Amino acid sequence: MEIPIPFFRLRNTISEWILRGPSILYLGLMIGLPLIVIFLDGFREGVSGLLYQITLPIARHAIILTLWTSASMMLINAVMGLMAAYVLERYTFPGKRLMNAIVDLPLAIPTLVTGVMLVILYGPQRTLGQFLSRQVGLQIVFAPSGIILALLFITFPLVVRAIQPVLQDLDITQERAAATLGAGQWQIFWKIVFPALLPPLLSGSLLGFSRAIGEFGAVVIVAGNIPLRSQTAAVYVFGAVESENRLGASAVSIVLVGISFAMLMIANALHKSWGAHR
C-alpha cells in the first residue's frame, strides 16, 4: 500500500518543528530576552537620556579607551597570528605539537587568572616591570599598555584558528608552479598565499576585536579601575552597577553590544563572501 506524499511532507514538517521550536525558544530566552531588557532599560529616558549617559567624561573616556586599545590589539594580533598560523602549518620543528596546543591555552584559562599572571610578571615590584618602567619608560600595570597586553593574550587563538583551516585546504600546486617559473618565497606568499588568507585574517581579527571590547576579568586586574586613565567600558559598567547607576550601565552596555554586533556582521559577511569565492 502506497503512503500519500502529503503524509511524508507532514512528517517532515513535524520533525522540523520539533527541532526548530526548542532551538528558537532557547535562543530567545538566553540571548534575545536579555538584549531586549537591556535596550528597554537603556532607552527608558529616550535617546537624549542615553546620549547624556554615554557622553559623560568618564563614560566617553572609557569607551574611547576600549576602542583604541582593542584596535591596537587587533592590528598586532593580525600580524603575529598570521605568522604563527603559517609557521604551524608549513614548517616542521621540534615542539610543534606543544606549540599548537599552547595556542589554545588562553581560551581555557580564566581571564582573572590571566590578569594575575600579567601582574606577577609585569608588576612594578617585579624585575621585568621595574626594568620596563625605569629603562624603557613603559608602565604595564595600571596603564593602557597593560590592557593591550591582556587583550593580546586572550584573543590570539581566535586569529590563529581562523587562518589555519584555510592554510590546510590551500592547493600548493600554484605555489610549486610559481616556484618553477622563478618566483621567490616572498612573491609566492604575497601573490598567491596571502590573498587567500586575507578574508579569514580579517574575520578572525574582527572576532578578536568584538571579544576584546567586552573583556572584564583580565583588564580589571591589570589596568585597575582608575577613571579617566585605565578604566575600560566593561569596567565602567561594573562600577556603574555597583554605584546603582543602572541607566549609565545600560547605556554603555548598548554601545558595546552595538559595536560587537557590527563587527560580527562584518566578520560573517567576509566569511560568506570568502566561501562563495571558493
GIQUI-V761056 format. One record per backbone hydrogen bond with DSSP energy under -0.5 kcal/mol. NH is the residue of the N-H (numbers start at 1). CO is the residue of the C=O. If there is no record, write none. Layout:
# GIQUI-V761056
[[NH | CO] [NH | CO]]
This chain:
# GIQUI-V761056
[[7 | 4] [8 | 4] [8 | 5] [9 | 5] [10 | 6] [11 | 7] [12 | 8] [13 | 9] [14 | 10] [15 | 11] [16 | 12] [17 | 13] [18 | 14] [19 | 15] [20 | 16] [21 | 17] [22 | 18] [23 | 19] [24 | 20] [25 | 21] [26 | 22] [27 | 23] [28 | 24] [29 | 25] [30 | 26] [31 | 27] [32 | 27] [33 | 28] [35 | 31] [36 | 32] [37 | 33] [38 | 34] [39 | 35] [40 | 36] [41 | 37] [42 | 38] [43 | 39] [44 | 41] [46 | 43] [49 | 45] [50 | 46] [51 | 47] [52 | 48] [53 | 49] [54 | 50] [55 | 51] [56 | 53] [60 | 56] [61 | 57] [62 | 58] [63 | 59] [64 | 60] [65 | 61] [66 | 62] [67 | 63] [68 | 64] [69 | 65] [70 | 66] [71 | 67] [72 | 68] [73 | 69] [74 | 70] [75 | 71] [76 | 72] [77 | 73] [78 | 74] [79 | 75] [80 | 76] [81 | 77] [82 | 78] [83 | 79] [84 | 80] [85 | 81] [86 | 82] [87 | 83] [88 | 84] [89 | 85] [90 | 86] [91 | 87] [96 | 93] [99 | 95] [100 | 96] [101 | 97] [102 | 98] [103 | 99] [104 | 100] [104 | 101] [105 | 102] [106 | 102] [107 | 104] [108 | 104] [108 | 105] [109 | 105] [113 | 110] [114 | 110] [115 | 111] [116 | 112] [117 | 113] [118 | 114] [119 | 115] [120 | 116] [121 | 117] [122 | 118] [123 | 119] [126 | 123] [129 | 121] [130 | 126] [131 | 127] [132 | 128] [133 | 129] [134 | 130] [135 | 131] [136 | 131] [136 | 132] [137 | 132] [138 | 132] [139 | 137] [140 | 138] [141 | 122] [142 | 222] [143 | 140] [146 | 140] [146 | 143] [147 | 143] [148 | 144] [149 | 145] [150 | 146] [151 | 147] [152 | 148] [153 | 149] [154 | 150] [155 | 151] [156 | 152] [158 | 155] [159 | 155] [159 | 156] [160 | 156] [161 | 157] [162 | 158] [163 | 159] [164 | 160] [165 | 161] [166 | 163] [167 | 163] [168 | 164] [169 | 165] [170 | 166] [172 | 170] [174 | 171] [176 | 172] [177 | 173] [178 | 174] [179 | 175] [180 | 176] [181 | 177] [182 | 179] [183 | 178] [188 | 184] [189 | 185] [190 | 186] [191 | 187] [192 | 188] [193 | 188] [194 | 189] [196 | 192] [196 | 193] [197 | 193] [198 | 194] [199 | 195] [201 | 197] [202 | 198] [203 | 199] [204 | 200] [205 | 201] [206 | 202] [207 | 203] [208 | 204] [209 | 205] [210 | 206] [211 | 207] [212 | 208] [213 | 209] [214 | 211] [215 | 212] [220 | 216] [221 | 217] [222 | 218] [223 | 219] [224 | 219] [227 | 225] [229 | 226] [230 | 226] [231 | 226] [232 | 230] [233 | 62] [236 | 232] [237 | 233] [238 | 234] [239 | 235] [240 | 236] [241 | 237] [242 | 238] [243 | 239] [244 | 241] [245 | 240] [246 | 244] [249 | 245] [250 | 246] [251 | 247] [252 | 248] [253 | 249] [254 | 250] [255 | 251] [256 | 252] [257 | 253] [258 | 254] [259 | 255] [260 | 256] [261 | 257] [262 | 258] [263 | 259] [264 | 260] [265 | 261] [266 | 262] [267 | 263] [268 | 264] [269 | 265] [270 | 266] [271 | 267] [272 | 268] [273 | 269] [274 | 270] [275 | 271] [276 | 272] [277 | 273] [278 | 274]]
